[in-house]
Amino acid sequence: MLKIIEASLIFCVTAAVLAFGGTEPISFAVVEILMLGTVLAALIGSKDFEWVGSAAIPAVLIGLVIFQLVPMPNVLLRLLRPDNAMLNASLPGNDQHSFSSLSIAPYNTRIHLIVLVCCTAVFFFARTLGQDRASRRRLVTWMVALGTFEALYGLAQYLTGWQRIFGYVKKYNLEEATGTYINRNHFAGFLEMVIPFGVALVLYENAKLPRKAIQGRNARIKRLLGGKKLSRIGLWLLAATVMVAGLFFSLSRMGIISAIASLAVMAAFSGFQRKVGLWIAAGIMACGIILVLWMGAGPALGRFGTISEEYTSADESRWSLWRDTGRLIGGHPLLGSGLGTFPVAFTRVQSTFLGQFVNHAHNDYLELASDLGIPAAALFFGSTGALLVRVARKAASSEVSFERTMALGCLGSIAAILLHSLTDFNLYIPANALMFSLVLGLAASISSANSGVLRPAYEA
């Protein structure tokens, strides 16, 4: 059963990434059907599969979204969310016996509920697979391979001007690398979650090099050049460098900053050898920067030149968008307006980008608080932070093991996307949400109480 789950997980996440980041409805619907079918198969076919551990928080979030969809008397609804102008307007037929839901756009909430359930399934699947030696190695290798493919695809777009996603001719971001994503920031968000695993694999292979076979001042260099590990180190180093270059040519400012910050965090927590970790992280960034300079760094640097205009302007900037979102949250701070309803709810407080359709808050923390309420957002991000701390403790150990390598990769990946979420909405992009859930699942598998003991594969 475990192999079926693994194959389904890899196929679904890959398909979501290739299908415009999961934003193409029909293709992603196929992914959702297959994922939900796998959940059903796991429930029926494997009695040993664990759904209980770490289930409290996903259960609370899913339960809250379901509660947002439950029809209830308008009298009760006014008490739960007194800001609902539609209910207070005394529309014809809207008497005290009418029913409505907390979600102001139930269709949007239902669509996002399915995505949330799929993300929860990915989390539990990854947590289980992460406890099996062979499965977790295959998962990490596949993640790096998929990231390298995306980066190469993006570099081909940037260098050749062939701005297509398979047969689709792009309409936006025509001068940047976007891979199979529509938006450069979401392409960068995906890469910044995968790059840390490539770097962790380089550190892992380096740590396995023999220590005593060759003596002398340049012994380590000789071991590296003469050892059998050179091909693996070179492969992972090349993959990481290509992904860094692809990230730079996405021209995503926060994506670049988040990736650099995540590599710095990984270098600081590298328990194999901290000096070596610093050198390898710096070397990968240097290789990526050299490659970028060789291809032309002007556009990437030019993007940073306009950052002050976007974040300091009082009108039509992210600051003005966040200010209005804060007002929106203040109207329903406890239970939110409904998962996925931000585009509808924002029109009530919109004072910026007038005449334009604002579909996201460009801040995952604020948007989730608006959709689900402050308590639910705090629960989700607080639990993610707690998991990050536990993974950091494992990553800081000095043991040479693949489990610690995976912890280091999860540490950098989670740190990068949490930082990027301050200015973007990667967690509302289905493919990136699935990848983030997968990383959280791997992190949970190594930070649990039994992380020191690997469990055998679950077989039906």
KACOR-V132397 format. One record per residue. PHI is phi in degrees with one decimal (NA if undefined). PSI is psi in degrees with one decimal (* if undefined). Layout:
phi=[PHI,PHI]
psi=[PSI,PSI]
//
This chain:
phi=[NA,-61.5,-66.3,-65.3,-61.9,-62.5,-62.8,-65.3,-62.0,-63.2,-64.9,-65.4,-66.9,-62.0,-62.9,-64.4,-63.7,-71.9,-87.6,58.0,74.3,86.0,-89.9,-86.8,-58.6,-66.0,-62.5,-71.9,-62.8,-63.1,-61.1,-63.6,-62.3,-65.1,-65.8,-66.4,-64.5,-65.5,-60.2,-62.5,-64.0,-67.0,-67.0,-86.7,-93.4,-134.3,-74.8,-88.6,-68.1,-92.4,-114.2,-81.5,-58.3,62.2,-88.9,-62.6,-67.6,-57.7,-65.2,-64.3,-65.4,-64.7,-61.9,-64.1,-65.1,-62.5,-61.2,-64.4,-95.7,-72.8,-66.0,-145.1,-58.3,-62.1,-62.1,-68.4,-65.3,-63.5,-73.8,-75.7,-142.2,-67.4,-82.8,-69.5,-64.5,-64.7,-77.3,-86.0,-85.9,53.4,-70.8,-56.5,81.7,-97.4,-93.3,-69.8,-93.6,-76.2,-120.9,-155.0,-121.7,-63.4,-71.6,-82.6,-142.0,-55.5,-61.9,-58.2,-67.0,-63.4,-61.1,-74.0,-63.0,-62.6,-62.7,-62.0,-64.3,-64.3,-62.9,-63.7,-63.3,-60.9,-58.6,-68.5,-62.0,-66.2,-63.7,-71.3,-64.6,-67.0,-93.1,-111.2,-55.2,-66.8,-65.0,-69.0,-64.3,-65.1,-62.9,-65.7,-61.8,-63.5,-59.5,-66.5,-63.7,-66.4,-63.5,-65.2,-61.2,-60.4,-64.3,-62.7,-62.6,-65.4,-64.0,-62.6,-61.7,-70.5,-79.3,-101.7,76.8,-83.0,-88.6,-131.7,-115.3,56.6,-90.5,-89.5,-87.1,-64.6,-110.7,-130.0,50.0,-82.8,-118.2,-126.7,-83.0,-128.4,60.1,-94.9,-96.3,-78.8,-107.1,-62.6,-67.4,-79.0,-61.3,-64.5,-61.8,-66.3,-63.8,-67.8,-82.2,-99.4,-52.0,-57.6,-71.9,-63.3,-64.9,-62.4,-67.3,-62.3,-62.2,-64.9,-65.1,-65.2,-68.3,-84.6,-62.5,-62.5,-103.0,-120.0,-69.4,-125.1,-105.2,122.8,-64.0,-105.1,-61.3,-66.3,-63.8,-65.5,-62.5,-65.6,-74.3,-101.3,-85.8,-78.7,-80.8,-59.6,-64.6,-69.6,-61.5,-62.1,-65.3,-68.6,-65.5,-64.3,-61.3,-64.0,-65.3,-62.9,-66.3,-62.9,-63.5,-60.7,-64.6,-61.2,-82.3,-72.7,61.5,-85.5,-62.6,-70.3,-63.9,-65.5,-61.3,-65.1,-65.3,-63.0,-63.7,-66.7,-65.8,-65.2,-63.0,-62.9,-63.6,-68.1,-99.0,-63.3,-88.5,-62.4,-157.8,-64.7,-65.0,-64.5,-60.2,-62.8,-66.0,-67.6,-60.7,-65.8,-65.1,-64.6,-63.2,-64.3,-61.2,-63.6,-66.7,-60.7,-63.7,-65.8,-62.9,-66.5,-81.2,122.3,-96.8,-53.9,-60.4,-64.8,-69.2,-63.9,-63.5,-71.9,-70.8,-102.7,-66.1,-66.3,-66.1,-80.1,-107.2,-112.5,-69.6,-78.5,-112.2,50.4,-134.6,-63.4,-61.2,-66.1,-65.8,-68.2,-62.9,-67.0,-64.2,-60.9,-64.6,-64.4,-62.8,-61.8,-77.9,-147.5,-72.9,-93.2,-115.8,74.4,-98.0,118.9,-60.4,83.1,-98.5,-53.6,-58.5,-80.9,-67.1,-66.4,-62.2,-71.9,-117.8,-64.5,-124.7,-132.5,52.2,-62.3,83.8,-118.3,-90.2,-99.1,-96.9,-147.7,-84.2,56.7,-164.0,-62.4,-65.8,-69.6,-67.8,-67.7,-65.8,-69.4,-75.6,-113.3,97.8,-63.4,-59.3,-67.6,-63.5,-64.3,-63.9,-66.7,-71.2,-65.7,-68.3,-64.7,-64.0,-64.3,-64.4,-62.0,-64.6,-65.4,-67.6,-61.6,-63.5,-67.9,-66.2,-81.3,-70.9,-100.9,-71.1,-103.0,-149.3,-69.4,-62.5,-68.7,-61.8,-65.1,-63.9,-64.1,-64.7,-63.6,-59.6,-65.8,-65.7,-65.7,-60.9,-64.9,-73.4,-66.4,-69.5,-65.0,-66.2,-67.1,-128.8,-149.4,-126.4,-60.3,-73.4,-99.9,-94.4,-51.6,-63.0,-70.8,-65.2,-64.9,-64.4,-63.3,-63.4,-63.5,-63.2,-61.6,-64.1,-62.6,-62.9,-65.7,-70.4,-104.6,-110.7,-75.1,-62.0,-103.0,-64.8,-75.6,-119.2,-80.3,-92.8,-72.2,-64.0,-82.6,-119.5,-70.9]
psi=[-35.0,-39.2,-36.5,-43.4,-44.0,-46.4,-41.9,-42.0,-47.8,-43.6,-44.6,-46.3,-40.8,-45.9,-38.8,-42.2,-44.5,-26.0,59.1,35.5,18.2,8.0,-5.5,112.8,-47.1,-46.5,-42.6,-26.8,-37.4,-41.6,-44.3,-42.6,-45.0,-40.5,-44.7,-34.0,-38.1,-38.7,-45.2,-42.3,-38.8,-37.2,-37.5,-40.9,-11.5,106.7,-21.3,-6.6,133.5,121.2,-10.1,-50.2,135.7,20.5,-13.1,-49.0,-48.0,-37.5,-39.7,-44.9,-46.4,-41.4,-39.4,-43.0,-40.4,-41.5,-35.6,-21.7,-10.0,125.8,136.5,158.3,142.4,-28.3,-45.4,-36.6,-35.6,-32.0,-37.6,-34.8,82.6,-9.0,-5.0,98.2,-30.9,-36.4,-30.1,-2.2,-5.0,54.1,157.5,131.5,-1.2,66.3,-174.3,-12.9,-0.9,157.8,149.2,-178.9,163.4,-35.0,128.6,-8.7,78.6,-35.0,-46.6,-41.5,-39.4,-42.1,-45.0,-25.8,-41.5,-42.2,-41.7,-41.4,-41.0,-40.9,-39.4,-41.0,-42.8,-41.2,-49.7,-38.6,-45.8,-36.8,-39.6,-45.9,-31.7,-13.3,0.7,126.6,-53.7,-40.6,-43.5,-32.6,-43.3,-39.3,-46.7,-41.7,-43.4,-40.9,-45.7,-39.6,-42.8,-40.4,-39.9,-41.5,-45.7,-42.7,-44.3,-40.0,-44.1,-40.6,-38.3,-40.1,-45.0,-43.2,-30.7,-14.7,9.2,82.6,73.3,152.8,95.2,-116.2,-3.0,129.1,121.0,146.2,-17.3,162.3,54.6,-6.5,14.1,163.8,126.3,-3.2,-133.6,13.6,154.7,-39.3,133.5,-35.1,-32.4,-32.6,-45.5,-38.0,-38.7,-47.6,-38.9,-20.4,-20.4,-34.2,-43.3,-31.4,-36.1,-42.8,-41.7,-37.2,-36.3,-45.5,-39.0,-48.2,-36.3,-39.8,-23.6,-5.0,144.7,146.9,-24.1,1.1,-36.7,132.4,162.3,173.8,-40.5,33.5,-42.0,-40.3,-41.0,-40.2,-39.9,-44.9,-27.7,-8.5,166.1,-9.8,-7.5,-41.2,-39.7,-44.7,-43.7,-38.2,-49.1,-35.2,-41.1,-43.8,-45.4,-40.3,-42.8,-41.7,-39.1,-42.9,-43.4,-38.4,-43.7,-41.2,-0.5,-18.5,23.1,109.8,-48.7,-29.4,-43.1,-45.7,-43.0,-40.4,-43.3,-43.0,-39.7,-38.6,-35.8,-41.5,-44.2,-41.0,-39.1,-32.5,2.9,110.9,-12.3,-60.8,113.1,-37.5,-42.5,-39.6,-42.5,-43.5,-42.0,-44.5,-43.6,-37.3,-41.1,-44.0,-39.3,-43.6,-43.4,-42.2,-40.7,-42.6,-39.7,-43.5,-37.4,-38.0,-23.4,106.6,-1.8,-51.7,-40.7,-43.8,-34.2,-31.4,-36.2,-20.0,-18.7,6.3,-33.4,-34.1,-36.3,-29.0,-7.5,-14.3,139.5,-26.0,135.7,56.4,173.7,-33.3,-45.4,-34.8,-43.5,-34.1,-44.3,-36.5,-36.6,-40.0,-37.8,-43.1,-38.7,-23.3,-25.4,68.5,-21.2,-47.5,-5.4,178.0,-3.3,134.2,127.6,8.6,6.2,-44.3,-32.8,-46.2,-32.2,-25.7,-21.4,-28.3,3.2,120.0,3.1,160.6,41.7,139.3,-0.4,153.4,115.4,109.9,-14.8,160.3,-8.4,34.9,108.4,-32.9,-47.3,-40.4,-38.9,-36.2,-35.4,-40.4,-42.4,-9.4,158.2,-43.6,-43.6,-41.3,-42.1,-37.3,-45.5,-54.1,-31.0,-42.9,-35.3,-40.4,-40.1,-39.9,-38.3,-40.0,-43.2,-38.2,-37.9,-37.2,-41.3,-40.0,-27.4,-4.7,165.7,0.9,150.9,97.8,156.5,-28.2,-42.9,-33.9,-43.9,-36.9,-41.7,-41.8,-42.5,-38.5,-50.9,-38.7,-48.7,-42.7,-40.5,-47.4,-31.9,-36.4,-44.0,-28.2,-13.1,-24.5,7.4,-176.8,47.1,-32.6,-8.5,3.5,118.4,-47.0,-43.0,-32.8,-40.8,-43.7,-40.7,-40.7,-38.2,-44.9,-42.4,-38.9,-43.4,-41.1,-41.1,-31.7,-24.4,-7.9,8.0,173.2,-28.2,25.4,-22.0,-14.9,122.4,136.9,153.1,164.6,143.4,121.5,142.1,*]
//
